[in-house]
Amino acid sequence: MILRSKPQGSAPAACSAELIAVGSELVLGYVAERNCAFLARELTRLGIAVRFTTTVGDDEQTLAETLERAIARSAIVITTGGLGATEDDLTKKVLAKVTRRRLILHDELRSRTRARYRQRGAAVPAAVDRQALVLSRANLIENALGTAPGIQLSGPHYWLAALPGVPHEMEAMFHAVVSGLLQARFGLRPSSRLRILHCGGVTEAVVNERLRPLFADWPGCLGVVARPAGVDVWLLAALSAVSPSLRRRAAAWPSGRDALLELEREARLRLGEAVFGADDETLEQVVGRLLRERTLTLAVAESCTGGLVSHLLTNVPGSSAYVDRSVICYSNRSKSDLAGVVPQLIEEYGAVSAQVAWAMADGARRTSGCSLGLALTGIAGPKGGSDDKPVGLVHLAVSDSEAVTTTYRHFHGDRTALKQCFANAALDLLRRHLLKISI
Amino acid sequence: MILRSKPQGSAPAACSAELIAVGSELVLGYVAERNCAFLARELTRLGIAVRFTTTVGDDEQTLAETLERAIARSAIVITTGGLGATEDDLTKKVLAKVTRRRLILHDELRSRTRARYRQRGAAVPAAVDRQALVLSRANLIENALGTAPGIQLSGPHYWLAALPGVPHEMEAMFHAVVSGLLQARFGLRPSSRLRILHCGGVTEAVVNERLRPLFADWPGCLGVVARPAGVDVWLLAALSAVSPSLRRRAAAWPSGRDALLELEREARLRLGEAVFGADDETLEQVVGRLLRERTLTLAVAESCTGGLVSHLLTNVPGSSAYVDRSVICYSNRSKSDLAGVVPQLIEEYGAVSAQVAWAMADGARRTSGCSLGLALTGIAGPKGGSDDKPVGLVHLAVSDSEAVTTTYRHFHGDRTALKQCFANAALDLLRRHLLKISI
């Protein structure tokens, strides 16, 4: 899917990583594993290539087999899960066996752990002291958000960190401690090897076409991925390579931060206004920032998306500063009642039409007294489509005191995917409209 | 987290499975791997225990190493990904090498694949013929939704299926073909070994407390998992065991469908109305069915959830039959404008209060002419909380022509999690209200 890089002046080629997620709930399909994707992306940022991720159940023998293989073949091993206080939490016990260390009761940690359970008003588990067992010759990684600390230990050919499985605890510990330890140990610079640009209002094919000249000039450094929220462009520099065959292909590999900045400049030049943000930014955050900077308020009138546009907008903390209200007009009468759409308009042009989108956006703005109105009406399916107006068609409109702009799009997918596409198209229309308004 | 079962009269203990997801986009953290959770759950349903899932990049050496180990140690191996038409798609090539088979050009498949690309109006990729290569002594698994067929092959000690990585193609192929092949080969009965009960309006602790007597009587057969949409109870029977140590713990293991039905009856007896559905049913589907059966219509007034309740309700195809409209009142004035809340009520009791929830639900119903009004107002944070009204507090109300019912809940979590909890609490309040109305 994407070419990986030639290692050059950064992490050594030997510095490849392996991730292990522990938990029977994962191998049973109870809970979808999601820590590995986070860790893989963060390691990629640091220039470390993940070769394997393995998920295993809470089973001593399987876990031991997996850990033994990992420390034998990978320079960096990170495990998640199995550090809790119950009998099923085996990571420390198995790690001690595999790395030939002793388990020691850590008195201070024991008092701290007990105190933390009490402080939270939670019952102290019978086996609480298991959490105060530490491995000899290992470092503790503090867990500011939970009771199970992490462990870091090193052997002759491996560097290993064991983190808890609760995603927000694990993520906080990675950012606060693990990332720094890895940078120090392997001489890496943070955030200089990966940049993700997010594009809106364009298809994957258009992005590929615009970036075509760069693929040849920067072999192995770009990847394009279609996502529900738009199209992502991955810009990579100086990853330690995964395979010798791919390494050979990446001839002109940029080796540092400057090369990545140059590549980003080139990509942005070709993509223009389509780029709405980078890395962890979301479209709704960007739209929120643009509204806030211009001290504008917004009223939304949704039909086919059933509230998704408003849900996304209000996921952003502080969004009440600019989101005033929304109306979800699922019936024809509600379009008249809530957004002031003249019934004749619906009769003449149909509920899914540019005219009705126009009237909904303008009505939402006027009846609310907000600066802007945003509206959409479409067909999310699976039924309700016709030759003229197929499933996947959506009409969009944005209204301000001077004019109403309408447009339409046609997407493919199931009902859930279409709702996502429609909502993102509406937010992107609003974003492009806001860019034209000066601060 | 959950005890696994003793194998008894069902899948042989040797019948353990291993899943392999192939794709550099996965190990780079580009895309979160999600096929393995689906396959793990479906295999658990069939009584097959998954021991390992591994994710590897599009790299020949790594993939070969992983496949060799898998067919040596696991009776069932299922791979996803790497079957496409590009150079990076290596699964077939590596499988041929590892299982010592030849790759043969399949003429009919070649014509079919080319035709399919043309039929979709898609450009025929230069390397299209790679997709028409098949392994000697292997069965093809038809892909009704895409261009890459799957492959099934067997060796002396393994049974292997290679499926494409596109989730909806893979899932359809599993249900249409793979599940049946596994049942036939290993003498399994479908859907008799796992039942998931979904509970609403109760905490994990309450569910655990009510089921406590069953944990002793049915060791290793129950699991309780807190989910954003409520609490799930997993009932398991006759899984082939993963570990000998766990197998010993599960003494009184039920061996078949009757035992599972009996266990479900016992669990439902103790959980009562809290159980809203089973297996793939969602809360919004259940609410939709109850509304439809009673030919009732609904108007929603949301504040803190910003549209999420309506978004969930309208994810269900055909929901326009009962969802008439929603108003998202993010400002105080919009609560008066859209839901007819008297401003003095907000002044006196505050926007987050039982009184305002009451007025919003009743106003939404009256102004819309719908049979029912559902409303919620709360504090999703991270700011806006106080000692009296902390972040996580939500007031809920449901209104019909006879009365308004209000209640409140207090949840913990970040903004996104709280919106989810609030929305599910509202849907569950509506569900319990509908259960009291006869059809």
Boltz contact constraints between the chains, C-beta under 6 A:
constraints:
  - contact:
      token1: [A, 1]
      token2: [B, 24]
      max_distance: 6.0
  - contact:
      token1: [A, 1]
      token2: [B, 25]
      max_distance: 6.0
  - contact:
      token1: [A, 1]
      token2: [B, 88]
      max_distance: 6.0
  - contact:
      token1: [A, 2]
      token2: [B, 24]
      max_distance: 6.0
  - contact:
      token1: [A, 24]
      token2: [B, 1]
      max_distance: 6.0
  - contact:
      token1: [A, 24]
      token2: [B, 2]
      max_distance: 6.0
  - contact:
      token1: [A, 25]
      token2: [B, 1]
      max_distance: 6.0
  - contact:
      token1: [A, 27]
      token2: [B, 40]
      max_distance: 6.0
  - contact:
      token1: [A, 27]
      token2: [B, 50]
      max_distance: 6.0
  - contact:
      token1: [A, 28]
      token2: [B, 44]
      max_distance: 6.0
  - contact:
      token1: [A, 29]
      token2: [B, 37]
      max_distance: 6.0
  - contact:
      token1: [A, 29]
      token2: [B, 40]
      max_distance: 6.0
  - contact:
      token1: [A, 29]
      token2: [B, 41]
      max_distance: 6.0
  - contact:
      token1: [A, 29]
      token2: [B, 44]
      max_distance: 6.0
  - contact:
      token1: [A, 30]
      token2: [B, 225]
      max_distance: 6.0
  - contact:
      token1: [A, 32]
      token2: [B, 37]
      max_distance: 6.0
  - contact:
      token1: [A, 37]
      token2: [B, 29]
      max_distance: 6.0
  - contact:
      token1: [A, 37]
      token2: [B, 32]
      max_distance: 6.0
  - contact:
      token1: [A, 40]
      token2: [B, 27]
      max_distance: 6.0
  - contact:
      token1: [A, 40]
      token2: [B, 29]
      max_distance: 6.0
  - contact:
      token1: [A, 41]
      token2: [B, 29]
      max_distance: 6.0
  - contact:
      token1: [A, 44]
      token2: [B, 28]
      max_distance: 6.0
  - contact:
      token1: [A, 44]
      token2: [B, 29]
      max_distance: 6.0
  - contact:
      token1: [A, 50]
      token2: [B, 27]
      max_distance: 6.0
  - contact:
      token1: [A, 51]
      token2: [B, 62]
      max_distance: 6.0
  - contact:
      token1: [A, 52]
      token2: [B, 56]
      max_distance: 6.0
  - contact:
      token1: [A, 53]
      token2: [B, 55]
      max_distance: 6.0
  - contact:
      token1: [A, 54]
      token2: [B, 54]
      max_distance: 6.0
  - contact:
      token1: [A, 55]
      token2: [B, 53]
      max_distance: 6.0
  - contact:
      token1: [A, 56]
      token2: [B, 52]
      max_distance: 6.0
  - contact:
      token1: [A, 57]
      token2: [B, 242]
      max_distance: 6.0
  - contact:
      token1: [A, 59]
      token2: [B, 242]
      max_distance: 6.0
  - contact:
      token1: [A, 59]
      token2: [B, 243]
      max_distance: 6.0
  - contact:
      token1: [A, 62]
      token2: [B, 51]
      max_distance: 6.0
  - contact:
      token1: [A, 88]
      token2: [B, 1]
      max_distance: 6.0
  - contact:
      token1: [A, 225]
      token2: [B, 30]
      max_distance: 6.0
  - contact:
      token1: [A, 242]
      token2: [B, 57]
      max_distance: 6.0
  - contact:
      token1: [A, 242]
      token2: [B, 59]
      max_distance: 6.0
  - contact:
      token1: [A, 243]
      token2: [B, 59]
      max_distance: 6.0
  - contact:
      token1: [A, 306]
      token2: [B, 310]
      max_distance: 6.0
  - contact:
      token1: [A, 306]
      token2: [B, 311]
      max_distance: 6.0
  - contact:
      token1: [A, 306]
      token2: [B, 314]
      max_distance: 6.0
  - contact:
      token1: [A, 307]
      token2: [B, 307]
      max_distance: 6.0
  - contact:
      token1: [A, 307]
      token2: [B, 310]
      max_distance: 6.0
  - contact:
      token1: [A, 307]
      token2: [B, 311]
      max_distance: 6.0
  - contact:
      token1: [A, 307]
      token2: [B, 326]
      max_distance: 6.0
  - contact:
      token1: [A, 308]
      token2: [B, 311]
      max_distance: 6.0
  - contact:
      token1: [A, 310]
      token2: [B, 306]
      max_distance: 6.0
  - contact:
      token1: [A, 310]
      token2: [B, 307]
      max_distance: 6.0
  - contact:
      token1: [A, 310]
      token2: [B, 328]
      max_distance: 6.0
  - contact:
      token1: [A, 311]
      token2: [B, 306]
      max_distance: 6.0
  - contact:
      token1: [A, 311]
      token2: [B, 307]
      max_distance: 6.0
  - contact:
      token1: [A, 311]
      token2: [B, 308]
      max_distance: 6.0
  - contact:
      token1: [A, 311]
      token2: [B, 311]
      max_distance: 6.0
  - contact:
      token1: [A, 314]
      token2: [B, 306]
      max_distance: 6.0
  - contact:
      token1: [A, 317]
      token2: [B, 382]
      max_distance: 6.0
  - contact:
      token1: [A, 317]
      token2: [B, 415]
      max_distance: 6.0
  - contact:
      token1: [A, 320]
      token2: [B, 330]
      max_distance: 6.0
  - contact:
      token1: [A, 323]
      token2: [B, 330]
      max_distance: 6.0
  - contact:
      token1: [A, 324]
      token2: [B, 330]
      max_distance: 6.0
  - contact:
      token1: [A, 324]
      token2: [B, 331]
      max_distance: 6.0
  - contact:
      token1: [A, 324]
      token2: [B, 334]
      max_distance: 6.0
  - contact:
      token1: [A, 325]
      token2: [B, 328]
      max_distance: 6.0
  - contact:
      token1: [A, 325]
      token2: [B, 329]
      max_distance: 6.0
  - contact:
      token1: [A, 325]
      token2: [B, 330]
      max_distance: 6.0
  - contact:
      token1: [A, 325]
      token2: [B, 334]
      max_distance: 6.0
  - contact:
      token1: [A, 326]
      token2: [B, 307]
      max_distance: 6.0
  - contact:
      token1: [A, 326]
      token2: [B, 328]
      max_distance: 6.0
  - contact:
      token1: [A, 327]
      token2: [B, 327]
      max_distance: 6.0
  - contact:
      token1: [A, 328]
      token2: [B, 310]
      max_distance: 6.0
  - contact:
      token1: [A, 328]
      token2: [B, 325]
      max_distance: 6.0
  - contact:
      token1: [A, 328]
      token2: [B, 326]
      max_distance: 6.0
  - contact:
      token1: [A, 329]
      token2: [B, 325]
      max_distance: 6.0
  - contact:
      token1: [A, 330]
      token2: [B, 320]
      max_distance: 6.0
  - contact:
      token1: [A, 330]
      token2: [B, 323]
      max_distance: 6.0
  - contact:
      token1: [A, 330]
      token2: [B, 324]
      max_distance: 6.0
  - contact:
      token1: [A, 330]
      token2: [B, 325]
      max_distance: 6.0
  - contact:
      token1: [A, 331]
      token2: [B, 324]
      max_distance: 6.0
  - contact:
      token1: [A, 334]
      token2: [B, 324]
      max_distance: 6.0
  - contact:
      token1: [A, 334]
      token2: [B, 325]
      max_distance: 6.0
  - contact:
      token1: [A, 382]
      token2: [B, 317]
      max_distance: 6.0
  - contact:
      token1: [A, 415]
      token2: [B, 317]
      max_distance: 6.0
